[in-house]
């Protein structure tokens, strides 16, 4: 299976005191680059999220946003944290013993005290577990979208590979006649320029030049690289870097084919090849 580096997922989970909202966005990158925007109330879960993401993604720029939104359900019945309340009573008595004129705590102040209401705080372990479950669902959704996109990219690459195979097949039969025509044109020009040149010497020079402009080897290497691209795509996995290297090799051979071309037909085929390679290269940049 091939995975694109482009994906999106969003998941929500009601945890009683609020709703956890997790959003994951990924785009292409040479490495795994994670950026977190997490509400302070749930900042404690960031290390766990980082570990889960790095365990399931290999490459891509990941934008992770986690917020705690107000709950839309009916509020749960609040209960006093009696242990904390007793501590406040003890502390207040101690303060007023030293400062008799100090005003006593009001009911509003007591109720607003952090942790006084039973639902005001969520235990760290519970929060970690809830976030882990939420992150798993979001990552499952994200990877599914990346897989669907990767399948389309793989199909596009294979389609371009087949079109390049057709171009190679079209170029091969044209080479002998193109070389023969070019040799004849060059020999005629040489004879016209220097009528005294030896015919045997002309044939030798033309033979050497024909060797230098023969592109049969480039066509063979193109076929080999196309076979490797098809094999890698069929294998799947984290293949982006391998495909990027193969695109460079294909482009190198197409450039050589164009530079050594001795006919307009071969040049046109090389140009078409370079266009197909560029189309593949752009899409390979999005493959994990």
N, C-alpha and C positions, 0 to 999 in steps of 0.2 A: 504494500500500500504506500502511495506517495502522499506526503502532507505539504500543503501550502503553508507559508508563514503568515498568510493573511487570514484572520479569523475574528469572530466576535461572539461573546456570550454574556448573558446577564441572568442572575438568579437572586431570589429573595427568600428569606426564612423568618418566620415570626418566632421570636424568643421570649415573648411575654412582655418585657418592659419596652420592647420596640421591635422593629423589623430590620434585620441585617440585609443590606443591599450590596451585592458584589457584581462588579462589571469588569470584564476582561476584554482588552483589545490587543491584537497583535498585528504587526507589519514586518516586512522583511528587514533583516540585519545580518551582518556577517557572523555575529555571535549571539548568545543569549543575553539580552540587555533588559533588566527588569526595573520598572519605575513604579513606586507605590504612592498612592494618595489615600491615607487611612485616617478616619476620624479619631480624635484623641481618646474617646471612650473605649475604643477597641484596638488601640495601637499595640497592645500586648500580643496580638495574634500575628503580627507581621513576620517574625522569624518562621513560624509554622507555615504561613502562606508561601514564603520564599522557598522553603524546602520542598513543598508540594509541587510548585510550578517547575522548579529546576529538575525535579524528578521525572516529569512527564514531557517537558519540551526541550528540544536540543538547540534550536536557533530561533531568532526572531526578537524584535523589540516588543516587550510586553508592558502594557499600561494597565495596572491593577488599581481599582478604586473600590474602597469598602467604606460604607456609611451605616450609621444606626439611625433609622428613620422612626418617627412617632408611630405607634401601633394604631391601626385602624379598627381594631376590635374593642369591645367594651372594656373599660379599665378593670383590672383585678382589684379585689378588696385589699386595701393597704393594712399592714400590721406593724406595730412598733417593735423596734429592736430594743428589747427590755434590758439587755446587758449593757448596751451603749447608754440607754437612758439612766441606768443606775450610776454609771461612771460620771455622767454629767451632773447628777445630783450631788455626788461626793465631791466633785471638783468645785461646784458652785458653793457648797458649804465651806470648803477650805478657803476659797477666795473671799467670801463674805465675813469669814472669821477674821481675816487680816484687813479687809476693807469693808467695814460695816455699812458704809454709805453706798456701796456698789448696787446698781439696780439688778434685780433678779431676771433670769432669762424668761422671755415671754413664750407662750405656746407656739407662736409662729416661728420664732427663732429655733425652738427645740425641733419642730417638725422639719425645718429646712436644714438641720444639721446633717452633713454627709453620712449616709448609711443608716439614718434613723428609721426610715420606712423600710419595711421588709423587701419591697420590690425595687428599691432604689439602686441596689447594687446586684450585679450578677457575678457569681463566683468565677474565678479565673479558669478553673478546670472546665466548668460548664460552658463558658464562653469559647474556650479553645475547641471543645468538642463540637459545638454548634457551627463554628466557623470552618472547621475541618470538613464537616458534612456538606456545608454550603459550597466550599471550594471544590470538593470532589465533583459535585453536580455541575458546577460551572466549567470545570476543566473537561468533563465528559462532553458537554455541549460544544465547547471551543474546539476540541480535537475532532469532533464529528464534522464541524463546519470546515476545518482545515483539510480533513480527508476528502470531503466532497469537492472542494476547490482543487485539491491535489489530483484527484481523478480526472478532472477536466483538463488540467495542465498536462498531465501525462498523455492523454488522448491527443491533445493539440501537438505535442512534440512528436509523437509517433506518426501523425499525419504529415508533418513537415519532413520527417525522415523519409517517408515513402516518396514524397515529391522530389526530394534530393536524389534518391535512388533512380528515379525516372530520368532526371537530368544527367546523371552519370551514364546511365544506359544509352541516352541519346547522344552523349558526347563521344563515347568510345568508337563507334563506327566512323565518325567523321574525321578522326585523327589521321589515318594513313593518307587519305586524299588531300587533306589540308596541308600536311607536311610535303607531299609530292608537289602540289601546286606552288607552295612557297619556295621550294627548292628550284623549281623551274623558273619562277619569276626572278629569283636572285641570280641564277646562272645567266639568264638573258641580260640582266642589267650589267653583270660583270663583263660579259662578252662585248656589250656595246661600249663599256667604259675602257676596256683594254683588250683590243682584238688580238693582241700578241700573247695573252695568257694561255698557258697549256691547258688543254681540255681535261687531262687527268688531274691536274692540280685543282681545277675548278670543282671536279667531282669530289675530291678529297675534302676540300673546304666546306662544300655543301653538306657532306656527310657528317662532319664534325659539328656544324651548326645545327643540323637536324637533331643530333643527339642532345644538344643543349636545350632545344625548344620542345623536345618530346615530353608530353605531359601524362603519359601512360602511368608512370609511377605515382603521380599525384592523384590520379583517378583511383588507383588501387588503394592508396591510403585513405581517401575519402570513403570508399566502401568499408574499409576496416573500422574507421571511426564511427560510421553510421551503424554498423553492426554492434559496436560497443554501446552506443547510446541506447539502442533498442534493448540490449541485454540489461543495462543498468535500470532503465525505466521498468522493465518487467520484474526485476528483482525487488524494487521498492526500498523503503526505509529512508534513512537520512542521506539522500543522494545529491543534494544541491551542489555541494562543492565539487563532486566528481563530474557532474554534468557541466558545470561552469568551465572546468578544465577542458573537457571534450569540445565545448563550443569554441574555445581558443584554438584548438588543433584544427577543427573544421575550417575556421576562418583563415588560418595560416595556409592550408592547402588550396582553398578557393582563391586567395590572393595570388599564390604562385601560379595557379592555373590561368588567372587573368593576365599576369605579367608575361607568361611564356606563350600566350595564345598567338597563333599566326593566321587566324581567320575570324571574321566578324561573328560567325555562328558560335564558335567556342567562347568568344568574349561575352556574348549575350548569355550563354549558359552559365558562365562564371558569375556574372552580375546577378542572375536569378538565384544562384546558390547563396551568394552573400546576403541577399534579401531574406531568404528563408532562415539562414543562420542567425541573422539579427533578430528575427521574430522569435526564434527559439531562445536566444540568449536573454531577451527581455523577460520572458516567462520563467526561465530557469532561476532568475534572481529572486523569485517568490517561492521557490521550492526549498523546504527544510533540508 
